[in-house]
Amino acid sequence: MTSRNFLVVLSLVPLLSTFAHQQPFHSEWLDQPDEYEFKWPIHKVAIIGAGVNGLIAYREFTGAGFEQLRVFERDDVPGGNWHYTEQTPLDAPIPNADASVGDFVPSLPPAEASFPYQENYSEWEPRWREHRGPKPVWESLESNAPAPIQQITEIPWPTGTPWHLPHRTLARYLRAFASFHGANSNDANPDIAYNTRVELVEKRYDEAGQEHGWTVTVKRLERTGPYSSTAIWWTEDFDAVVVATGRYNAPNIPQISGLKEWAEKFPGSVIHSRQYRRPEPFANETVLVVGGATSAVEITREINSKALKVYQSVRAPNPYLPYEAARLQLKRLPANVSVVPEIRHFHSSNSSIEFANGTVILGVTRVIFGTGFRYSFPFLPQFNNLSDSSSPHPIVTNGTHLRSLHEDFLYIEEPTIGLLNMNWGMQSFTYAEYLSLALAKVWSRKAVLPGQATLWRKYEQRVAERGGYGRHLHFLGADRTSAMIRFFVGWLNDAAVKFGGRQIDGQSKDLPEISAAWSRARYAEIVVQANASTLGNDERVASFDWIHGEDW
């Protein structure tokens, strides 16, 4: 047999042309006789977060006719991570804080206090900074997906919109979407509470002592003067809760020998990428950037023209991920950047840094960790636990992954907790539409879940198929994203025929062509050898899905 060259284009979205005309998707549990019975009817729903996930969820739940919806957003405008400010997040803890408080430490009134409870402060900026959590966006950041792909299907970008999307454009786009649905911060919508952070979600019990929904404790921070503020706490009761807080909340600083001592000896020399805003502070510095994914590489590209020297520390690829996922971004590094292996030790005594291959470098004055984030939901303390045998089953353990979720979006033990876009390796603007519709249909009884035994069996099977627990567990990529979209389209459209409600389309057949063009421009073409007997004699275009993921 002969072999020949063929072209592989690494794409940002799934290759979906095969599914442009949707066929029914069969899932074994659609025919299961068992059906999950909710412990209480669902009429009132809380949505935590007003980024793209929360806004799309608000649209879907509004259309589904629930009795009450409430959106709680800790920031003062919608848009989530795309709300850029000069204000930077607090320093990342070294070593990492426990995942249960990785994002923030919940602020609750004294135990004996009654609600509403109020406190007055003689300061504003420090309290607002901690309350809202400034986002991990730098001044020049652009989306790493083209405009036709990073959009909400209901409001496509106008014809002629440049494919490169600055963060300010995306922020305005999301605020426009919020305004279209009456959910912007200036809409005076009683459903939406800005400046309001969810501090605690706990099980609620009725007068007979039976479980009946959730009590949500929230804290609103208001500015009362140039240097004064007021915090007000209250509680509200709901039947179900949507967690739409995203994946970029708790910074991850890897455990490296000597790092804590280095940071203490050289204050301000170590930062996480979420604190980066512009390159000028790194002028004439010798910088070590840790990480090989999007943020680490793009920050290196930006500071390279200012810094005296830049080193890039990259660990070995995760064997459970496609090789390109760990190395694709490195192709964008400037030629004068020195790529070095994983760090073994920071020697603060002589200001040297030792790497896994024995190499030692001197003179590093700044360290930037582009090592991603951990999952953290401080408002769900009962679901933070390192043991799978605990009760209730944990959602968060060490923060690298989530557990006990049906298809990564619905808590199996109590399916009135839903989580949006906890996967990576897919396009979040698009994927949120399928997940939000699924939650709205399931909770309004217009789609059916199988029984818990089936949900647990499928969960355990999926964990085993994906190589066990770890960050790779929630990576989708092209093939899995395609399969999941077909699953949701088949399941939800079949449910619409049976129970009513809207149907949803698959993705546009134009996306693979758009994605291929974007990939050629961004990453260049990668030519590989392949066996013609396996792949055929035609030149092939393969798809690989990569988003703003931080698997460093």
C-alpha positions as CSV (number, residue, x, y, z in Angstrom):
1,M,0.0,0.0,0.0
2,T,1.1,3.5,-0.6
3,S,0.9,6.5,1.6
4,R,0.6,10.2,0.6
5,N,0.5,13.6,2.3
6,F,-2.9,15.0,3.3
7,L,-3.8,18.3,4.9
8,V,-5.1,18.5,8.5
9,V,-6.6,21.9,9.4
10,L,-6.9,22.4,13.1
11,S,-10.3,23.9,13.6
12,L,-12.0,25.9,16.4
13,V,-15.4,24.3,16.1
14,P,-16.7,20.8,15.4
15,L,-16.9,19.6,11.9
16,L,-20.7,19.5,11.6
17,S,-21.4,19.5,7.9
18,T,-22.5,15.9,8.2
19,F,-25.2,17.0,10.6
20,A,-26.5,20.1,8.7
21,H,-29.7,18.1,8.1
22,Q,-30.4,16.5,11.4
23,Q,-31.3,12.8,11.7
24,P,-33.0,11.4,14.7
25,F,-30.5,10.5,17.4
26,H,-31.0,7.4,19.3
27,S,-30.0,7.2,22.9
28,E,-30.6,3.9,24.8
29,W,-32.1,5.7,27.8
30,L,-34.8,7.5,25.7
31,D,-36.5,4.1,25.6
32,Q,-35.9,3.3,29.3
33,P,-39.1,2.4,31.3
34,D,-37.8,4.2,34.4
35,E,-38.3,7.9,34.7
36,Y,-37.0,10.4,37.2
37,E,-39.7,11.8,39.5
38,F,-38.8,15.1,41.0
39,K,-39.4,15.4,44.8
40,W,-41.2,18.7,44.3
41,P,-42.7,20.7,41.4
42,I,-40.5,23.3,39.9
43,H,-42.0,26.8,39.5
44,K,-39.3,29.2,40.8
45,V,-35.8,29.2,39.4
46,A,-32.6,31.1,40.4
47,I,-29.9,31.7,37.9
48,I,-26.4,32.5,39.3
49,G,-24.5,34.7,36.9
50,A,-25.3,37.1,34.0
51,G,-22.6,36.2,31.5
52,V,-23.4,34.5,28.3
53,N,-24.6,31.3,30.1
54,G,-26.9,33.1,32.5
55,L,-28.4,35.4,29.8
56,I,-29.2,32.5,27.5
57,A,-30.7,30.6,30.4
58,Y,-32.8,33.6,31.3
59,R,-34.1,33.7,27.7
60,E,-35.0,30.0,27.7
61,F,-36.6,29.9,31.1
62,T,-38.6,33.1,30.3
63,G,-40.0,31.4,27.3
64,A,-40.8,28.2,29.2
65,G,-43.3,29.9,31.4
66,F,-41.9,29.5,34.9
67,E,-43.7,31.3,37.7
68,Q,-40.7,33.2,38.9
69,L,-37.1,33.7,37.6
70,R,-34.3,35.5,39.4
71,V,-30.9,36.3,38.1
72,F,-28.2,37.2,40.6
73,E,-25.0,38.9,39.2
74,R,-22.2,40.0,41.4
75,D,-20.9,42.6,38.9
76,D,-22.7,45.8,38.0
77,V,-23.3,44.9,34.3
78,P,-24.0,41.7,32.3
79,G,-21.3,40.1,30.2
80,G,-19.4,37.9,32.6
81,N,-15.7,37.6,31.8
82,W,-16.0,40.0,28.9
83,H,-16.5,43.0,31.2
84,Y,-13.0,44.5,31.2
85,T,-11.9,47.0,33.8
86,E,-8.5,48.4,34.8
87,Q,-9.2,47.0,38.3
88,T,-7.3,43.7,38.7
89,P,-8.3,40.7,40.8
90,L,-6.7,40.0,44.2
91,D,-3.4,38.2,44.3
92,A,-3.8,34.4,43.7
93,P,-3.1,32.4,46.9
94,I,0.2,30.5,46.9
95,P,-0.3,27.6,47.4
96,N,-3.8,27.4,46.1
97,A,-6.7,28.0,48.4
98,D,-9.0,25.0,49.0
99,A,-11.3,24.6,46.0
100,S,-14.3,25.2,48.3
101,V,-13.3,28.8,48.7
102,G,-11.1,29.1,45.6
103,D,-13.2,31.8,44.1
104,F,-14.1,33.7,47.2
105,V,-14.8,33.2,50.9
106,P,-18.6,33.5,51.4
107,S,-19.6,36.5,53.4
108,L,-22.5,35.8,55.7
109,P,-24.3,37.7,58.5
110,P,-23.8,36.6,62.2
111,A,-25.6,33.4,62.9
112,E,-28.1,35.1,65.2
113,A,-28.9,37.9,62.6
114,S,-32.4,38.1,61.0
115,F,-33.0,39.0,57.4
116,P,-32.7,41.4,55.8
117,Y,-29.4,42.3,57.5
118,Q,-27.3,45.4,56.8
119,E,-23.8,46.6,57.5
120,N,-22.2,49.9,56.7
121,Y,-18.6,50.5,55.8
122,S,-16.3,53.4,55.5
123,E,-14.6,52.1,52.4
124,W,-15.7,51.2,48.9
125,E,-13.0,50.1,46.4
126,P,-11.5,47.2,48.4
127,R,-14.9,45.8,49.2
128,W,-16.2,46.2,45.7
129,R,-13.0,44.5,44.2
130,E,-13.5,41.5,46.4
131,H,-17.3,41.4,45.9
132,R,-17.4,41.6,42.1
133,G,-14.2,39.7,41.3
134,P,-12.5,41.6,38.4
135,K,-12.4,39.5,35.3
136,P,-9.3,37.8,33.7
137,V,-9.3,40.0,30.6
138,W,-6.4,42.1,29.4
139,E,-6.6,45.4,27.5
140,S,-5.8,44.1,24.0
141,L,-7.5,40.7,24.3
142,E,-9.4,39.4,21.3
143,S,-11.6,36.3,21.0
144,N,-9.7,33.3,19.6
145,A,-12.8,32.3,17.7
146,P,-14.1,34.1,14.6
147,A,-17.3,36.2,14.8
148,P,-19.5,33.8,12.8
149,I,-18.7,31.1,15.3
150,Q,-18.8,33.1,18.6
151,Q,-22.3,34.3,18.4
152,I,-25.7,33.6,19.8
153,T,-27.9,32.2,17.0
154,E,-30.8,34.6,17.9
155,I,-28.7,37.7,17.2
156,P,-26.1,37.0,14.5
157,W,-23.3,39.5,13.9
158,P,-24.2,42.1,11.2
159,T,-22.8,41.3,7.8
160,G,-19.3,42.6,7.4
161,T,-18.4,42.3,11.1
162,P,-14.6,41.6,11.3
163,W,-13.8,38.1,12.4
164,H,-11.4,39.3,15.0
165,L,-13.5,40.4,18.0
166,P,-12.0,42.7,20.6
167,H,-13.2,42.1,24.1
168,R,-15.0,45.5,24.1
169,T,-17.0,44.4,21.1
170,L,-18.0,41.2,22.7
171,A,-19.0,43.0,25.9
172,R,-21.2,45.3,23.9
173,Y,-22.7,42.4,22.0
174,L,-23.7,40.6,25.3
175,R,-25.1,43.8,26.8
176,A,-27.2,44.3,23.6
177,F,-28.4,40.7,23.9
178,A,-29.3,41.4,27.6
179,S,-31.2,44.6,26.6
180,F,-33.1,42.7,23.9
181,H,-34.4,40.5,26.7
182,G,-34.9,43.3,29.2
183,A,-32.1,42.0,31.4
184,N,-29.5,44.8,31.2
185,S,-28.5,46.7,34.3
186,N,-30.4,49.8,33.2
187,D,-33.7,47.9,32.4
188,A,-35.0,48.1,36.0
189,N,-36.1,44.5,35.6
190,P,-37.2,43.0,39.0
191,D,-36.1,39.6,37.8
192,I,-32.4,40.7,37.7
193,A,-30.3,41.7,40.7
194,Y,-26.9,43.2,39.9
195,N,-24.2,44.0,42.4
196,T,-25.6,40.9,44.2
197,R,-23.5,37.9,45.0
198,V,-24.9,34.5,46.0
199,E,-23.2,33.5,49.2
200,L,-25.0,30.3,50.1
201,V,-27.4,27.8,48.5
202,E,-28.9,25.3,51.0
203,K,-31.7,22.7,51.1
204,R,-35.1,24.0,52.2
205,Y,-37.6,22.0,54.2
206,D,-41.3,22.4,54.4
207,E,-43.4,22.4,57.6
208,A,-43.5,18.6,57.6
209,G,-39.8,18.4,57.5
210,Q,-39.7,17.3,53.9
211,E,-37.2,18.5,51.3
212,H,-38.8,21.2,49.2
213,G,-36.3,23.3,47.1
214,W,-33.5,25.6,48.0
215,T,-32.9,28.7,50.1
216,V,-30.5,31.2,48.5
217,T,-28.7,33.7,50.7
218,V,-27.5,36.8,48.7
219,K,-25.5,39.9,49.5
220,R,-25.9,43.2,47.6
221,L,-23.1,45.8,47.9
222,E,-24.0,49.4,47.3
223,R,-21.9,52.5,47.1
224,T,-23.2,55.2,49.4
225,G,-20.4,57.8,49.0
226,P,-16.9,58.3,47.6
227,Y,-15.4,56.1,50.3
228,S,-18.4,54.4,51.9
229,S,-20.7,51.4,51.1
230,T,-23.5,49.3,52.5
231,A,-24.0,45.6,52.3
232,I,-27.5,44.1,52.5
233,W,-28.2,40.3,52.9
234,W,-31.5,38.6,52.3
235,T,-32.8,35.1,51.4
236,E,-35.1,33.9,48.7
237,D,-36.6,30.4,48.1
238,F,-36.5,28.5,44.9
239,D,-37.3,25.1,43.5
240,A,-34.3,24.8,41.2
241,V,-30.9,26.6,40.8
242,V,-28.9,27.2,37.6
243,V,-25.1,27.7,38.2
244,A,-24.0,29.9,35.4
245,T,-20.8,31.3,36.9
246,G,-18.4,29.9,34.3
247,R,-15.0,28.2,34.6
248,Y,-12.7,31.1,35.1
249,N,-13.1,32.0,38.8
250,A,-10.6,30.3,41.0
251,P,-7.0,30.8,39.8
252,N,-4.7,27.8,39.6
253,I,-1.1,28.1,40.8
254,P,0.6,24.7,40.6
255,Q,2.3,23.3,43.6
256,I,6.0,23.9,42.9
257,S,8.8,23.5,45.4
258,G,10.1,26.8,46.7
259,L,7.5,29.0,45.0
260,K,5.9,30.2,48.2
261,E,9.3,31.3,49.6
262,W,10.2,33.0,46.3
263,A,6.9,35.0,46.3
264,E,7.5,36.0,49.9
265,K,11.1,37.1,49.2
266,F,10.2,39.0,46.0
267,P,6.8,40.6,46.7
268,G,4.8,41.4,43.5
269,S,7.1,39.4,41.3
270,V,4.6,36.5,40.9
271,I,1.2,37.0,39.3
272,H,-1.6,34.8,37.8
273,S,-2.6,35.6,34.2
274,R,-5.9,36.9,35.4
275,Q,-4.1,39.9,36.8
276,Y,-2.4,40.8,33.6
277,R,-3.6,44.0,31.8
278,R,-0.8,45.3,29.5
279,P,2.9,44.7,28.6
280,E,4.5,48.0,29.8
281,P,5.1,46.9,33.4
282,F,7.3,44.1,32.0
283,A,9.6,46.4,30.1
284,N,13.3,45.4,30.5
285,E,12.3,42.5,32.8
286,T,13.4,38.9,32.5
287,V,10.1,37.0,32.5
288,L,9.2,33.4,33.0
289,V,5.7,32.6,31.7
290,V,4.4,29.3,32.9
291,G,1.9,27.5,30.7
292,G,1.4,26.5,27.0
293,A,-2.3,27.3,26.4
294,T,-4.1,30.4,25.1
295,S,-3.5,33.0,27.9
296,A,0.1,32.0,28.5
297,V,1.1,32.1,24.9
298,E,-0.8,35.3,24.0
299,I,0.6,37.2,27.0
300,T,4.1,36.1,25.9
301,R,3.5,37.3,22.4
302,E,2.5,40.7,23.8
303,I,5.2,41.2,26.4
304,N,8.0,39.9,24.1
305,S,8.6,43.3,22.5
306,K,8.9,45.0,25.9
307,A,10.7,42.4,28.0
308,L,14.5,41.9,28.1
309,K,14.0,38.1,27.8
310,V,11.1,35.7,28.0
311,Y,11.1,32.0,29.0
312,Q,8.1,29.7,28.4
313,S,7.8,26.8,30.8
314,V,5.6,24.0,29.4
315,R,4.9,20.7,31.1
316,A,4.5,17.3,29.4
317,P,1.2,16.9,27.4
318,N,-1.8,15.3,29.1
319,P,-2.0,11.8,27.7
320,Y,-5.8,11.8,27.9
321,L,-6.0,14.9,25.6
322,P,-5.2,15.2,21.8
323,Y,-1.6,16.1,21.5
324,E,-2.5,19.2,19.6
325,A,-4.5,20.5,22.5
326,A,-1.3,20.8,24.5
327,R,1.0,22.0,21.7
328,L,-1.1,23.9,19.2
329,Q,-0.8,27.3,20.8
330,L,3.0,27.0,21.1
331,K,3.2,27.4,17.3
332,R,2.3,31.1,17.9
333,L,5.3,31.8,20.1
334,P,7.9,34.3,18.8
335,A,11.1,32.7,17.7
336,N,13.2,34.4,20.3
337,V,11.3,33.0,23.2
338,S,13.1,30.1,25.0
339,V,10.8,27.2,25.7
340,V,11.9,25.3,28.8
341,P,10.4,22.3,30.6
342,E,8.4,22.0,33.8
343,I,9.8,23.7,36.8
344,R,11.3,21.6,39.5
345,H,12.3,24.2,42.1
346,F,12.4,27.9,42.8
347,H,15.7,28.7,44.7
348,S,15.0,32.0,46.4
349,S,18.4,31.9,48.2
350,N,20.3,32.6,44.9
351,S,17.4,33.7,42.7
352,S,17.7,30.7,40.4
353,I,15.0,28.5,38.9
354,E,15.6,24.8,38.3
355,F,13.8,22.8,35.6
356,A,12.9,19.1,35.3
357,N,15.8,18.4,32.9
358,G,18.3,19.9,35.3
359,T,18.6,23.2,33.5
360,V,19.0,26.2,35.9
361,I,18.5,29.9,34.9
362,L,19.3,33.1,36.8
363,G,18.0,36.6,36.6
364,V,14.2,36.0,36.3
365,T,12.5,39.1,37.8
366,R,8.9,38.4,37.0
367,V,6.8,35.2,36.8
368,I,3.4,34.9,35.2
369,F,1.4,31.8,35.7
370,G,-0.9,31.2,32.7
371,T,-1.9,27.9,34.3
372,G,-5.7,28.2,34.1
373,F,-8.4,27.9,36.7
374,R,-10.1,25.5,39.0
375,Y,-13.8,24.8,39.4
376,S,-15.1,26.5,42.6
377,F,-18.6,27.1,43.9
378,P,-18.2,28.6,47.4
379,F,-22.0,29.0,47.7
380,L,-22.4,25.2,47.5
381,P,-20.4,24.1,50.5
382,Q,-22.3,20.8,51.0
383,F,-21.2,19.6,47.6
384,N,-17.4,20.3,48.2
385,N,-15.8,17.1,49.4
386,L,-12.7,15.0,48.5
387,S,-14.5,11.7,49.1
388,D,-16.8,10.0,46.6
389,S,-18.3,8.1,49.4
390,S,-19.6,11.2,51.2
391,S,-23.2,12.1,51.3
392,P,-24.3,14.0,49.4
393,H,-22.1,13.0,46.5
394,P,-19.5,15.8,45.8
395,I,-19.6,18.0,42.8
396,V,-16.2,19.6,43.5
397,T,-13.2,17.8,45.0
398,N,-9.8,19.3,44.2
399,G,-11.1,21.7,41.6
400,T,-9.6,20.1,38.6
401,H,-12.9,18.5,37.5
402,L,-16.5,18.1,38.5
403,R,-18.2,14.9,39.7
404,S,-21.7,13.4,39.9
405,L,-23.0,15.2,36.8
406,H,-25.3,13.8,34.1
407,E,-23.7,14.8,30.8
408,D,-21.7,17.5,32.7
409,F,-24.7,19.7,33.3
410,L,-27.1,18.2,35.8
411,Y,-26.4,17.0,39.4
412,I,-27.5,13.4,39.5
413,E,-28.2,13.2,43.2
414,E,-30.5,16.2,43.2
415,P,-31.4,17.2,39.5
416,T,-32.8,20.6,40.6
417,I,-29.2,21.8,40.4
418,G,-28.0,22.5,36.9
419,L,-24.6,23.8,35.7
420,L,-23.9,25.5,32.4
421,N,-20.8,25.2,30.2
422,M,-18.5,23.4,32.5
423,N,-16.9,21.7,29.6
424,W,-14.0,23.0,27.5
425,G,-13.0,22.3,23.9
426,M,-16.3,23.6,22.5
427,Q,-17.7,27.0,21.7
428,S,-19.5,28.3,24.8
429,F,-21.8,30.8,23.1
430,T,-23.3,28.0,21.0
431,Y,-23.2,25.1,23.5
432,A,-25.1,27.2,26.2
433,E,-28.2,27.2,24.0
434,Y,-28.5,23.4,24.1
435,L,-27.8,23.1,27.8
436,S,-30.2,25.9,28.8
437,L,-33.0,24.5,26.7
438,A,-32.5,21.1,28.2
439,L,-32.7,22.4,31.7
440,A,-35.8,24.4,30.9
441,K,-37.5,21.5,29.3
442,V,-36.6,19.0,32.0
443,W,-37.7,21.3,34.8
444,S,-41.0,22.2,33.1
445,R,-41.7,18.5,32.5
446,K,-41.5,18.9,28.7
447,A,-38.5,16.5,28.5
448,V,-37.9,13.3,30.6
449,L,-34.9,12.2,32.5
450,P,-34.3,8.5,33.1
451,G,-34.2,7.2,36.7
452,Q,-31.2,7.8,39.0
453,A,-29.9,4.3,38.6
454,T,-29.6,4.9,34.8
455,L,-28.1,8.3,35.3
456,W,-25.4,6.9,37.6
457,R,-24.6,4.0,35.3
458,K,-24.1,6.3,32.3
459,Y,-22.0,8.7,34.4
460,E,-19.7,5.9,35.6
461,Q,-19.4,4.6,32.0
462,R,-18.5,8.1,30.7
463,V,-15.8,8.7,33.4
464,A,-14.2,5.3,32.5
465,E,-14.3,6.1,28.8
466,R,-12.6,9.4,29.3
467,G,-9.7,8.1,31.4
468,G,-11.0,8.7,34.9
469,Y,-11.0,11.9,36.9
470,G,-8.9,14.9,36.0
471,R,-9.2,18.1,33.9
472,H,-9.4,16.0,30.8
473,L,-12.8,14.6,32.0
474,H,-14.7,17.7,30.7
475,F,-12.8,18.2,27.4
476,L,-15.1,17.7,24.4
477,G,-13.3,18.5,21.2
478,A,-14.7,18.0,17.8
479,D,-16.1,14.5,17.9
480,R,-17.6,14.7,21.3
481,T,-19.1,18.1,20.7
482,S,-20.7,16.8,17.5
483,A,-22.1,13.8,19.3
484,M,-23.4,15.9,22.2
485,I,-25.1,18.4,19.9
486,R,-26.7,15.5,18.0
487,F,-27.8,14.0,21.4
488,F,-29.4,17.3,22.6
489,V,-31.1,18.0,19.2
490,G,-32.5,14.4,19.1
491,W,-33.6,14.3,22.7
492,L,-35.1,17.8,22.9
493,N,-36.8,17.7,19.5
494,D,-38.3,14.3,20.2
495,A,-39.6,15.7,23.6
496,A,-41.1,18.7,21.7
497,V,-43.1,16.4,19.6
498,K,-44.4,14.5,22.6
499,F,-44.9,17.3,25.1
500,G,-44.9,20.6,23.1
501,G,-42.4,23.4,23.3
502,R,-39.8,24.7,20.9
503,Q,-37.4,22.6,18.8
504,I,-33.7,23.5,18.3
505,D,-31.5,23.2,15.2
506,G,-28.1,21.8,14.8
507,Q,-25.2,24.1,13.8
508,S,-24.8,25.7,10.5
509,K,-23.2,23.7,7.7
510,D,-21.0,26.8,6.9
511,L,-19.1,26.5,10.2
512,P,-16.4,24.0,9.0
513,E,-15.4,26.2,6.1
514,I,-15.3,29.2,8.3
515,S,-13.3,27.3,10.9
516,A,-10.8,26.0,8.4
517,A,-10.1,29.4,7.0
518,W,-9.6,30.8,10.5
519,S,-7.3,28.0,11.5
520,R,-5.1,28.5,8.4
521,A,-4.8,32.1,9.1
522,R,-4.1,31.7,12.9
523,Y,-2.1,28.5,13.1
524,A,-0.9,27.9,9.5
525,E,-1.3,24.5,7.8
526,I,0.0,21.3,9.3
527,V,0.9,18.6,6.9
528,V,1.1,15.1,8.2
529,Q,1.7,11.6,6.8
530,A,-1.2,9.2,6.8
531,N,-1.9,5.7,5.6
532,A,-3.9,6.0,2.4
533,S,-5.5,2.6,3.0
534,T,-7.0,4.0,6.2
535,L,-7.8,7.5,5.2
536,G,-8.5,7.2,1.6
537,N,-6.9,8.8,-1.4
538,D,-8.6,12.2,-1.2
539,E,-7.1,15.1,0.5
540,R,-8.9,15.4,3.9
541,V,-9.7,18.3,6.2
542,A,-9.9,17.1,9.8
543,S,-11.4,19.2,12.5
544,F,-10.0,20.0,16.0
545,D,-11.9,22.0,18.5
546,W,-10.0,24.5,20.6
547,I,-11.3,27.4,22.6
548,H,-9.9,29.7,25.4
549,G,-9.0,26.6,27.3
550,E,-6.3,26.7,30.0
551,D,-4.9,23.2,30.1
552,W,-1.3,24.4,30.7
